[in-house]
Amino acid sequence: MPRIPAFAVTAAAFTSVLAAAGVPAPLYVVYQQQFGIPDAGLTAAFAIYIVPIATALLLCGRLSDHVGRRPIAVLSPLLGVAACLVLMNVHGLGTLLLGRGLQGVATGLGTSALGTFLLDLHPPGRLTLAAAVTSVGPMSGVATGAVLSGALVQYGPHPTTLVYVLFAAVLAACAIGVAFAPETSPRLPGALRSLRPALRLPASVRPIFLATTGCFVACWSLGGFYQALSPSLTAHELGHSDHLVGGLAVASLIGTSGLGGPLTARLRPRTAMLGGVTVLTLGTLAILGVLAVRSTPGFFAASVVTGLGLGAAFLGGMRTLVGQTAPVDRAGVLSAAYLAAYLGSATPSFLAGVLVPFWGLRTVAGALGALVVGLSLLAIAITLLRVRPAQRD
């Protein structure tokens, strides 16, 4: 397959794997009603998804440097198909955990191998396009999967199976397409040694990685909080119990984050990241302010602006990092970046869910906002002080 069609197929596979991971969220209530799964079980389903992602990134992040990009890139959507087959037959907590675990492995492999494959296959002179897909894809993919799943659950037949059948078919088609993509990485010895848990960063990349990590964790902490608790926030703090309003709350930040990156794509990477982080900081403060006065229009307006800043910051950070990384080091560096982003999304969201019964939702939102602001300011300071002029853009 020529490189440009191969790039398009790989981008579709990357997005589809992540979209499939967002499918179960609207079904949790159905599972709870049909099979009596407790809230603790649903929390475990979230955790069992994140743990395999982190494990796959730690163990297999550099594997494609040794066995080739294509084999690992094909394996990711195939594992996604297996996860769909398990999840369409959920009859209790056990099968739900198994399906989510498989989705976690598929996502971990996909963000690393498929993401690196995309960077290798990018059209001539369009590395920014590949960086945009790898940065925007995770959040927009998960949000898209959740929205499609919610619509099918609400209006389609067979709510617990139809959506998985459709995604299994899409993922199978993606796996077949990626199998015909041209290999971009030669086979190298040391595949078994590459499985040792290690995140090795070239010395030249470390200052940039430190700055972008603060940016990534700030972005995904807020994104993870919105995915988990923004519907509860609109219900309890703004007085809107309508499920549509809760869904729009998620989309107001997660959905618009997919626009922030393309809007700043023509800016220099470092400039886009600094500008995006600045908007993210001010927007987070605005969100906390409008929550204090219980303004629904203000909340949605602040969320949209913050989402744009989030997207610009994440894409700018990814472009900054990728642009200073040699092709041979991309898989390891990209795995380390996504590991930081996923842990940054999962850990604060999980702690927020644990602390809400004790502190209250508004206090937890304030603490999360303070964390995002602090990380954003740290990223700005490190970028200005430690990224050398030759590396800046």
PyMOL commands that set and color helices and strands:
alter all, ss='L'
color gray80, all
select helices_A, chain A and resi 3-21+25-35+39-60+64-67+69-87+93-121+127-155+162-179+191-194+206-236+243-263+269-292+296-323+327-359+361-386+389-391
alter helices_A, ss='H'
color red, helices_A
deselect
rebuild
show_as cartoon
